Amino acid sequence: MIPSLFVRLARSVVVALAFVSASVPSSAADSLASADLSELLAVHDLKTSVAVGNRYLKQQSLIAVRDSLARLGRERKFGKDWKRGNPQWDAAEKLLVDPMIEQSRNDWSSLQWLGPEWEAMGRASFTREDLDALLSHFRTDIGRKQVKIIDHSVAFHVAGSYGMSGRLIQDYPGTEQEQKALTYVWDDEDKAMRFSIEANENIDGQRFALSPLGAKYQRTLIIKLTGILNARIDKLAAQFPAAAAARLPEADSVIAAYQASRTQ
């Protein structure tokens, strides 16, 4: 009787402990996971990927606005002088493009939108132990260097999806400032990520890069994070044609000035 009592008591303790671990600490564990995922995101600097997006979004906003202005010119029979280089066209283009680019800064380059998507990706891809190991490694000098390599790899794939598909138009008029910024930040990051393969600390770097977790982390960011970034860019770019058409009334004054100049 006594042994059976001990067995029942032991089972009750196990069930109670299981209940406690499954209920009360779960919210705390979720909170810790969110904090660690936020810290992990803060480790990265996605400025080069942002610059790629800025360059492409500026191009697409200009294409959308120029298409809208050209269509307006055809509808109103403005003639062959209604084109880029005409003072009224250029003024109208600027009036329409600038607010769209400002909006894209909020919706894209601020990266304020990324947190929830990063957390969803992190929760689906990494365990509690993975996060501990990743944060521990990325707090080291060699870990921080490897973060730069990963960030540059992500930027390479973001850029490649637009460049190799032909969607990023080389030397597109009006994107000079964004292209210059992209070139500088790309070169700076490329230099910052390089290090001697003979350095002693590189042993830890090789160990991480060749480990299952290191390989998984790099693969996850290159595939999943690149996909998240590209999807955001594409979503915003797809809105530009409708936005350009809707904003046309904002350029009524300069368009009217062009119409008036043709009747003089």
C-alpha positions in Angstrom: 0.0 0.0 0.0 2.8 2.4 1.0 4.7 2.0 -2.3 1.6 2.5 -4.3 0.9 5.6 -2.4 4.4 6.9 -3.2 3.9 6.1 -6.9 0.6 8.0 -6.9 2.2 10.9 -5.1 5.1 11.0 -7.5 2.8 11.0 -10.4 0.8 13.9 -8.9 4.0 15.8 -8.5 5.0 15.2 -12.1 1.6 16.2 -13.4 1.7 19.4 -11.2 5.2 20.3 -12.4 4.1 19.7 -16.0 1.1 21.9 -15.6 3.1 24.7 -14.0 5.8 24.5 -16.8 3.1 24.4 -19.5 1.1 27.3 -18.2 2.7 30.0 -16.0 6.2 30.2 -17.6 5.0 30.0 -21.2 4.2 33.7 -21.4 7.5 34.5 -19.8 9.2 32.2 -22.3 7.4 33.9 -25.2 8.5 37.3 -23.8 12.1 36.1 -23.6 12.0 34.8 -27.1 10.6 38.1 -28.4 13.3 40.0 -26.6 16.0 37.7 -28.0 14.6 37.9 -31.5 14.6 41.7 -31.2 18.2 41.7 -30.0 19.1 39.4 -32.9 17.5 41.7 -35.4 19.4 44.7 -33.8 22.7 42.8 -34.5 22.1 43.3 -38.2 22.6 46.4 -40.3 20.5 46.1 -43.5 21.5 49.5 -44.9 22.8 48.0 -48.2 19.6 46.1 -48.8 17.7 49.3 -47.9 19.7 51.2 -50.5 18.9 48.6 -53.1 15.2 49.0 -52.4 15.5 52.8 -52.4 17.1 52.7 -55.9 14.5 50.4 -57.3 11.6 52.2 -55.7 12.8 55.6 -57.0 13.0 54.1 -60.5 9.5 52.6 -60.3 8.0 55.8 -58.9 9.5 57.8 -61.8 8.2 55.3 -64.3 4.7 55.4 -62.8 4.6 59.2 -62.8 6.1 59.6 -66.2 3.5 57.1 -67.6 0.7 59.1 -66.0 2.0 62.4 -67.3 2.5 61.0 -70.8 -1.0 59.5 -70.8 -2.5 62.9 -69.7 -0.6 64.6 -72.5 -2.1 62.2 -75.1 -5.6 62.6 -73.7 -5.3 66.4 -73.8 -3.3 66.5 -77.0 -0.4 68.4 -75.5 1.8 67.7 -78.4 5.4 66.5 -78.8 6.8 69.2 -76.4 5.1 67.6 -73.4 8.0 65.5 -72.2 11.0 65.4 -69.8 13.0 68.6 -70.1 10.0 70.8 -70.5 9.9 73.0 -67.3 6.2 72.3 -66.6 6.7 68.5 -67.1 9.7 68.5 -64.8 7.9 70.6 -62.2 4.8 68.3 -62.3 7.0 65.2 -62.1 8.7 66.5 -59.0 5.4 67.4 -57.3 4.1 63.9 -57.9 7.3 61.9 -57.2 8.5 63.5 -54.0 5.5 62.5 -51.8 5.7 59.0 -53.1 9.3 58.7 -52.2 8.6 60.2 -48.8 5.9 57.6 -48.2 8.3 54.8 -49.3 10.8 56.0 -46.6 8.1 55.4 -44.0 7.0 52.1 -45.6 10.3 50.7 -46.5 13.6 52.3 -45.5 12.6 52.9 -41.9 12.4 49.1 -41.5 9.8 49.7 -38.8 7.6 47.2 -40.6 10.2 44.4 -40.4 9.9 43.5 -36.7 6.8 41.3 -36.8 7.9 39.5 -39.9 11.4 38.9 -38.5 9.9 37.5 -35.3 7.6 35.2 -37.2 10.5 33.9 -39.2 12.7 33.5 -36.1 10.0 31.6 -34.2 9.5 29.2 -37.1 13.2 28.7 -37.7 15.1 28.6 -34.4 14.8 27.1 -31.0 15.4 28.8 -27.6 18.8 27.1 -27.6 19.6 28.3 -31.1 18.8 31.9 -30.1 21.1 31.7 -27.1 23.9 30.2 -29.2 23.5 32.8 -32.0 23.4 35.8 -29.6 26.4 34.5 -27.7 28.4 34.1 -30.9 27.4 37.5 -32.4 28.5 39.3 -29.3 32.1 38.3 -30.1 34.4 40.2 -32.5 34.4 37.4 -35.1 30.7 37.0 -34.7 30.1 40.7 -35.5 32.3 40.3 -38.5 30.3 37.4 -39.7 27.1 39.4 -39.3 28.5 41.9 -41.8 29.2 39.0 -44.2 25.6 37.7 -43.8 24.2 41.2 -44.3 26.2 41.7 -47.5 25.1 38.3 -48.7 21.4 39.2 -48.2 22.0 42.5 -50.0 23.7 40.7 -52.9 20.6 38.5 -53.3 18.2 41.3 -52.9 20.0 43.2 -55.6 20.4 40.1 -57.8 16.7 39.5 -57.9 16.2 42.9 -59.6 19.5 43.2 -61.5 19.6 39.8 -63.0 15.9 39.8 -63.9 16.4 43.1 -65.8 14.0 45.0 -63.6 16.6 47.3 -62.3 17.3 49.6 -65.3 20.9 50.8 -65.4 21.4 54.5 -65.5 17.7 55.2 -65.3 17.2 59.1 -65.5 16.3 60.5 -62.1 17.9 57.8 -60.0 21.4 59.2 -59.9 21.3 60.1 -56.2 20.0 56.7 -55.1 22.5 54.9 -57.3 25.4 56.9 -55.9 24.2 56.2 -52.3 23.9 52.5 -53.2 27.4 52.4 -54.7 29.0 54.0 -51.7 27.2 51.9 -49.0 27.9 48.7 -51.1 31.6 49.4 -51.3 31.9 50.3 -47.6 30.1 47.2 -46.5 32.2 45.1 -48.9 35.4 46.4 -47.3 34.1 46.1 -43.7 33.2 42.5 -44.0 36.7 41.3 -45.2 39.2 39.8 -42.8 42.3 37.7 -42.9 41.6 33.9 -43.2 44.9 33.3 -41.3 43.9 35.2 -38.2 43.7 33.1 -35.1 40.1 34.2 -34.3 39.1 32.9 -37.7 39.0 29.4 -36.2 35.8 30.4 -34.3 34.4 31.9 -37.5 35.0 28.7 -39.5 33.6 26.6 -36.7 30.4 28.7 -36.7 30.1 28.9 -40.5 30.5 25.1 -40.9 28.3 24.2 -37.9 24.7 23.1 -38.6 23.4 26.2 -36.8 25.7 28.6 -38.6 24.8 27.1 -42.0 21.1 27.1 -41.1 21.2 30.8 -40.0 23.0 32.0 -43.1 20.7 29.9 -45.3 17.6 31.1 -43.5 18.5 34.8 -43.8 19.6 34.5 -47.4 16.5 32.7 -48.5 13.7 33.8 -46.1 14.9 37.3 -45.2 15.7 38.1 -48.8 12.2 36.9 -49.7 10.6 39.2 -47.0 12.6 42.2 -48.2 11.8 41.6 -51.9 8.2 41.0 -51.2 8.0 44.4 -49.4 9.7 46.2 -52.2 7.5 44.6 -54.8 4.3 45.4 -52.8 5.2 49.1 -52.6 6.3 49.3 -56.2 3.0 47.8 -57.3 1.1 50.7 -55.7 2.9 53.4 -57.6 0.9 53.4 -60.8 -2.4 53.9 -59.0 -0.8 56.4 -56.6 0.7 58.5 -59.5 -2.7 58.6 -61.3 -4.5 59.6 -58.1 -2.0 62.4 -57.4 -2.3 64.0 -60.8 -4.6 66.8 -59.5 -1.7 67.9 -57.2 0.1 69.1 -60.3 -2.9 70.9 -61.8 -1.2 74.3 -61.5 1.8 73.5 -63.5 -0.2 71.5 -66.0 -2.5 74.5 -66.5 0.6 76.7 -67.0 1.7 74.4 -69.8 -1.8 74.5 -71.4 -1.8 78.3 -71.2 1.7 78.6 -72.8 0.4 76.6 -75.8 -2.4 79.1 -76.5 -0.2 82.2 -76.4 
